[in-house]
């Protein structure tokens, strides 16, 4: 699925998650623009690139980034990226 980057909005929650997890806006854009995996996620869509996952909810022609996760081993977590070993 291709995403129209001009219609992407980042929620306040996703901005906080990005700050807490040290995920840059460029990493989010890269995941949306060049996903390695695109999959359904709880009625939304998850775009994965490397260790970053961006969860998007399509709302009336807009793509709202609702949260950003990172991978630890084989699990997605909301822990801070700073805590990575």
QUIGI-V571580 format. One line per field, one symbol per residue. phi: phi as a letter, one per 30 degrees, with the letter a starting at -180 (. if undefined). psi: psi as a letter, one per 40 degrees, with the letter a starting at -180 (. if undefined). burial: + if it has 16 or more other C-alpha atoms within 10 Angstrom, else -. Layout:
BEGIN
phi->???
psi->???
burial->???
END
This chain:
BEGIN
phi->.ccdddcdbcddddddddddchcdedddeddddbddbbbdahibbcccbiccbccbcdbhicccdcabcbcbicbdbcddddddc
psi->hihhdeehihidddddddddefhidddddddddfidhhiihfeahhhhhbehhhhhhhhfeihhhdihiihhbeihieiiddei.
burial->-------+-----++-++--+-+---++-+++--+--+------+++++--+++++++---++++++++++-----+--++----
END
